[in-house]
């Protein structure tokens, strides 16, 4: 059996595309087309920064009783009569040649570009998934899938522990800052009021343990003190929320003498 591949790009590179979405249930064989085995980003959240394009892997099976030209899955918001789609380009491959019928498996890459002018903070949050097939004779079929994908703004953490080295039993001051991607300005900005964990990994250990929880100030600044009792590495950890990704500071090693 042949293999087909094609690329779709939004006209003008716009992030949002408004199009009809049929009200068929997930997997329904409306117009002789059904979608199954749909996965997007391996079930994980899509985390986007401020500059680099993010490639989101997807895969699905389409079963067609009619001849088809192309098919893809995508992220959308809105009602079943109109939707706001989230992708800048699609690269789709299938184990079937277009113009055939039957069951075909597809792999796909959706590209999201945070530097595009139409992409902004309002795109963070939950998105639905739909499959669309273009059929011979200019017909089209779109089926909603029972899947949700969260698109999140990337977050960053920094850390500094001092003094270093430090005498055993003395106080260490651990500072840092939490920021997150602002898609409206394409810069990182302080993420104030966040609940961030201070973590420690003793020398020779393989994992970090949470020591205390600290709230960031209004500018995202972090500051606390701890007693130095053994050599090891300090870091901040933030576990994210529905619109913001998880992040960990790279860690600051402090020798206790």
C-alpha positions in Angstrom: 0.0 0.0 0.0 1.3 3.5 -0.8 2.1 6.3 1.5 0.9 9.9 1.1 2.1 13.1 2.7 1.0 16.7 2.4 1.3 20.0 4.2 -1.4 22.4 5.0 -0.7 26.0 6.1 -3.2 28.7 7.2 -3.5 31.5 4.7 -1.4 34.4 5.9 -0.2 32.3 8.9 -3.1 33.3 11.1 -3.5 31.5 14.4 -7.2 31.5 14.4 -9.3 30.0 11.6 -13.1 30.1 11.7 -14.8 27.2 10.2 -17.9 24.9 10.5 -17.7 22.0 12.9 -20.3 19.3 12.5 -22.3 18.2 15.5 -21.6 14.5 15.0 -20.6 12.6 18.1 -17.0 11.3 18.4 -16.2 8.6 16.0 -19.5 8.9 14.1 -19.5 7.7 10.5 -21.2 10.9 9.2 -20.8 11.1 5.4 -19.2 7.7 5.5 -16.2 9.0 7.6 -15.2 8.1 11.1 -12.2 8.9 13.3 -10.7 6.7 16.0 -7.4 6.1 17.9 -6.9 9.9 18.1 -4.0 11.1 20.2 -2.5 14.6 20.5 0.8 15.3 22.1 0.7 11.8 23.7 -2.0 13.1 26.1 0.2 15.8 27.6 -0.3 19.5 27.8 1.2 21.7 25.1 3.6 24.2 26.7 4.6 27.2 24.6 7.3 29.8 25.2 7.7 33.2 23.5 9.9 32.6 20.5 10.3 29.0 19.4 7.7 27.2 17.3 6.3 24.2 19.1 5.6 21.0 17.1 2.7 19.0 18.5 2.6 15.3 17.4 -0.7 13.7 16.7 -2.0 10.4 15.2 -5.4 8.9 14.3 -7.2 6.3 12.2 -9.8 7.4 9.6 -12.2 4.9 8.2 -13.8 6.0 4.9 -16.6 4.6 2.9 -16.1 7.3 0.4 -13.0 8.4 -1.6 -11.0 11.1 0.3 -8.3 13.6 -0.6 -6.8 14.5 2.8 -7.5 14.4 6.5 -6.2 15.9 9.8 -7.0 16.5 13.4 -6.8 19.9 15.1 -7.5 21.9 18.3 -10.5 24.1 18.4 -12.8 26.2 20.7 -16.3 27.3 20.1 -19.7 25.8 19.3 -20.4 23.1 16.8 -21.5 25.8 14.3 -18.3 27.8 14.3 -14.9 27.3 15.9 -11.6 29.0 16.6 -8.8 26.7 15.5 -5.3 26.6 16.9 -2.5 25.8 14.5 -0.2 27.6 12.1 0.8 24.7 9.8 0.1 20.9 9.6 2.3 18.2 8.2 0.3 15.0 7.7 1.3 11.5 6.5 -0.7 8.4 5.9 -0.1 4.7 5.2 -2.7 5.0 2.4 -2.7 6.9 -0.8 -5.4 9.6 -1.1 -8.3 8.8 -3.3 -8.9 5.4 -1.6 -11.4 4.0 0.8 -11.2 1.9 3.9 -9.2 2.3 7.2 -6.0 4.5 7.1 -3.6 5.4 9.8 -2.2 8.9 10.0 0.6 10.7 11.7 0.6 14.5 12.0 2.6 17.4 13.3 0.7 20.6 14.2 3.0 23.7 14.5 2.2 26.5 16.9 4.2 29.8 16.5 4.1 32.0 19.6 5.8 34.8 17.7 3.0 35.2 15.2 1.1 38.5 15.6 -2.3 36.8 16.0 -1.2 34.6 18.9 -1.9 35.9 22.4 -2.5 35.0 26.0 -6.2 34.3 25.4 -5.1 31.0 23.7 -4.0 29.5 27.0 -6.3 26.9 28.5 -8.4 24.0 27.4 -9.0 23.1 23.7 -11.2 20.4 22.1 -10.1 18.1 19.4 -11.8 17.4 16.0 -11.0 15.4 12.9 -11.7 16.7 9.4 -11.7 14.9 6.1 -11.8 16.5 2.6 -13.6 14.2 0.2 -13.6 13.8 -3.5 -16.0 16.3 -5.2 -15.2 19.1 -2.7 -17.2 17.6 0.1 -16.0 17.9 3.7 -16.7 16.1 7.0 -15.7 17.3 10.5 -16.3 15.2 13.6 -15.7 16.3 17.2 -13.7 14.0 19.4 -14.1 13.3 23.1 -10.6 14.8 23.9 -9.3 17.9 25.6 -5.8 19.3 25.3 -4.5 22.0 27.5 -2.3 24.7 25.9 -0.1 26.4 28.6 2.2 29.4 28.9 5.8 28.2 29.7 7.2 29.2 33.1 10.8 29.8 34.3 12.5 29.7 37.7 15.8 31.0 38.9 17.6 30.3 42.2 20.5 31.6 44.2 21.5 30.2 47.7 24.1 32.1 49.7 26.5 32.3 51.4 28.4 29.5 49.8 30.3 27.8 51.2 28.6 28.1 54.6 29.4 26.9 58.1 27.2 24.1 59.4 24.3 25.4 61.4 24.4 28.9 59.9 21.5 30.4 57.9 21.2 30.2 54.1 19.2 32.7 52.2 17.5 31.3 49.1 16.2 33.7 46.5 14.9 33.5 43.0 12.1 34.5 40.6 9.3 32.9 38.8 8.3 34.3 35.4 6.0 33.0 32.6 5.6 33.6 28.9 3.5 36.6 27.9 2.3 35.8 24.4 1.0 39.4 23.9 4.5 40.9 24.3 6.7 37.8 23.4 8.6 38.3 26.7 8.7 36.6 30.1 7.2 38.6 33.0 7.1 38.1 36.7 4.3 35.7 37.9 3.3 37.1 41.2 1.4 35.4 44.0 2.4 31.9 43.0 2.8 29.0 45.4 6.4 27.7 44.9 8.2 24.9 46.6 11.7 25.1 47.9 13.4 21.8 47.4 16.7 20.2 48.5 18.8 17.3 47.3 21.7 16.2 49.6 25.0 15.4 48.0 24.9 11.8 46.7 21.2 11.6 46.6 19.2 11.2 43.4 16.0 13.1 44.1 14.8 16.4 45.6 12.6 16.8 48.7 10.3 19.7 49.4 11.5 21.7 52.4 9.0 24.5 52.5 6.4 26.4 50.5 6.8 30.1 49.6 4.5 32.6 47.9 6.1 34.8 45.2 5.7 38.5 45.7 3.8 40.7 43.2 6.8 40.8 40.8 7.4 37.0 41.1 10.3 37.3 43.5 11.1 34.5 45.9 13.0 34.7 49.2 13.3 32.5 52.3 15.9 31.3 54.8 16.9 27.8 56.0 19.5 26.3 58.3 22.6 24.7 56.7 23.1 21.2 58.0 24.6 19.3 55.0 26.0 19.9 51.6 23.6 19.7 48.7 21.6 21.4 46.0 18.7 23.9 46.4 16.1 24.7 43.8 12.6 26.1 43.4 9.8 24.0 41.9 6.5 25.2 40.5 3.8 22.6 39.5 1.8 24.8 37.1 -1.9 25.3 36.7 -4.5 25.1 33.9 -2.9 27.9 31.9 0.8 27.7 33.0 3.4 24.9 32.7 5.5 23.2 35.3 9.1 24.5 35.9 12.1 23.8 38.0 15.1 26.0 38.7 18.4 24.5 37.6 19.7 24.2 41.2 22.4 25.9 43.2 24.9 23.7 45.0 26.0 24.8 48.5 28.9 23.2 50.4 28.4 23.0 54.2 31.7 23.0 56.1 
